[in-house]
Amino acid sequence: MRVKDIPQDAQLISDSQDVKAVMVNLGIADDDIGAIFITRDGTIYGISGNIPYLEKQVFRLGQDINYAADD
């Protein structure tokens, strides 16, 4: 999945402190995730780095042990 495929209702969060707070809440310790998108239904997507270029790879995040899914 790419940034351009994320639902239009998603909110971008790129402030490092806010991203870290969400990641800690999910129980994920990954310093590579620099920005996240949260949709109205609560789905969370993460990207490497904090600039959401349209072709950048996106990972669906969750509390699963293998959190990074290539949806």
N, C-alpha and C positions, 0 to 999 in steps of 0.2 A: 504494500500500500504506500502511496505517496501523499505528501501534504495536500496536493490538489484534490485528492479523493476524500478528504475529511469532510464530514457533513458541515453545511454552511452555518448551522447554529452553534458551532464550537467556539469557545472562548479561548484565546491564546494567553498563556501565562508564561512569561519569560524572565521575570525577576528571580534571581537565584535563590533568595530566601523563601519566596513563595513556592517555588518548584521543590526545594528541599523539604519544606513542611508537608507538601502533598506526598512526596516520595516516602518520608518517614511514616506518615499515616498509613500508607499502603504496605509498609514493611519492606520496602525496596531500598537497598543500598547500592546505588549505581551513580558514580560521578560523571558518567558520559551523557546522561540525560540532562540537557540544558534548558529545554522548554517543553511544555505540555499543552495539550488542547483538551478541554473538558466540554462534552456535549450536554444538552439539556437532559438527556436520559441517564447521565452519569458515567458514560463511557469516557475513559481517559486514554489519550494517545500521547506518546513521547517521541521526541526527536533528539538526535545527537547534536550538540551545540545549541545555540539559541536563536539562530536566524532561520525562519521557516521558508526556505526556497521551495518552490512548487514541486520540483522533482526529487526533493529530499525524502529518504526512506522514513517511514513512520512505524512505530511499534505500539500495539495495543497493550496497555498496562493493566495489571490487576494484582490480586493477592495470590495468584497461582505461583507455585515454586518456579515454574518456567514462565516468567511474566512476559517475556518478549515474544509476541506472536506476529507473524508476517501477514496478517489479514489481507 
